């Protein structure tokens, strides 16, 4: 397992090392995230690129057709992964690349749990306040959790704000027991 983690890290760091000097590093990371979503929706795509029954040139043409408009570093990484028979790890490689980029750019993602959907302007207010508090660029997604009864809960990495009725009830139970 350590060798696999090392392989994924080495590939993602190589892509990061190329891209970090670009002025559009964040855009490249966003493209990598889009590719991950596309591949996850089309599960057979990686199997096709990993197949030994199709020659590399045909696979490269397929990559050009599918991802030709994406940044050249990403496209070439995919092609090199095909040639080196590591394409089956592409999702992990691109996810790790996005993680390295977010770390470099001090971007953190989190979830704001509520009992009902929040409007984008309300989510933006939380992002602005938390960005100042955590000294990072915070991006939140809203998820519904009816167990909260009311209030909110925000989770960003190890940082947790639990201002929900359910959370307060849990604290009271711990005090009583």
N, C-alpha and C positions, 0 to 999 in steps of 0.2 A: 504494500500500500504506500509506503514511503516513496518508492520509486515512481509510482503513478502521480503522487502529489508533486514530486520534484519535476517530473515531465511537464505537467500542467503549468506549474509555476514558471519553468524555464521558457516555455512557449509564450505564455502570457506576458512575461517580463520582456522577452525579445520584441514583441509587438509594442508594448508600452515604451520600451527604450527608443524604438523608431519614432513613435507618435508623440512622445512628450516634448519634443522640440518644435512641433507644429503649433501654429497659433490657434488652430481649431481642434485641440485635443478633446475638448468636451463633445464636439460634433462627431468625432471619430468614435468616441465611447458610446454615444447615442446610436450610431449606426451599428456598432457591435451588438448593442442590446436589441435593436430591431431584428438583426439577423438571428439572434437567439430565439426571439418570439416566432419568427417565420419558420425556423427549423423545428421548434417544438410543435407547431401546428401541423407540420408536414413530416411526420415521424419517419417515413420511408426515405426521405431525402438523404439523410446521412448513411443509411444502409446502401443506397445506390452509389454514393460517393466512395463508400468503403468496399464495394464489390470488386472482386478480382476478375470478374467476367467482362468488365468494361475497361477499355484502355484509358490511360491517363489523359490523353488528348481529348477524348469524348467527355470525360469528367470536367476538364478545364473549360470546354465549350459550354457545358451545362452551368458551371459556376459563372461564366461570363454572361450567359443569358439571364440567370437568376439574380446575380449580385453585381453585374458589370457597372452599375451606376454608383456603387458604394466606393469608399476610399480605397485607393490602390494598395495601401498597406494591409488592409483587411482581406481584400481579394487575393493578394499574393500569399498571405498567411494561410488562407484556405487551400490554395493550390499546393503550397509546400507541404501542408498537412496531408493532402492526398498522396503526394509523391512519397512522403516518409511513413505512410500508413498509420498516422495518428489522427486521422479525420474523425474517428469515433469519439474523440475527446474534445471536439470543437466547442460544444456548448460550455463545458467546464473551462476551457481556455479563454473563451470570450468573456465569460462571467468573471473570471479572475482578472482579466484585463480591465474590465469596467470597474471592478473593486479597486485595483491599483490606481486607476485614473481618479476615482472619487476620493481616494485617500490623498492623492497629490493635490487635488483641487479643493479639499476640505468640504466635500459634499456628503451629506448624510441623509438617509432615507428612513422614514418612520411611518407609523400607522396611528391614526387618530380614531379611536373606537367611540361610537356614539350609538344611541338607540334609534336614531333616525338620520337620514342622509343630510350632510351639511352642504351648503352652497359653496361654490369655489371661492367667493370673496371671504367667507368665514374661515375656510381652510388657510387662505393666504395670510389672514391676520395672525393665526397661530404660527405659521411658518416664519413670519417676520419677527414675532416676539421670541420664538425659540432660537432663531438664527442669532439674535443678539445675545441671548442667555448662554447658548452653547458655543458661541464664536465659530459658527460653521454655517454653510449654506444648507438649510433644512428643506426637505421636500416631503410632504405628507400625503398619504392616501387615506381616504375615509372608508372604514369598514363598520358594518352594523353588528352590534353585539347587544341583543335584547336582555342578556343577563345583567347588564349594568343598571337596569331599572331607570336610571336617569344620570345626568352628568356625563363626564368624558373620562377617557383613559388614553394617554399618549405613550407610545413605546418607540424609542429611537436607540438602537444598539442596547446598551445596558442602562440607559436613562429611562426612568418610568415616572410618569405623573398619573396618579390614580385619584381623580376627583369625582368618582362615581358613588352612587348610593351603595351599590354592591360592594365596592372596595371598603367603604366606611363600615358596612355591616360586618365584613370579614375581620377588620381591625378590632371591632367591638367584641366579636366572638373570641378572638385570641386573648383579649384582656380578661374576659369572664372565665375562660378555661384555664 
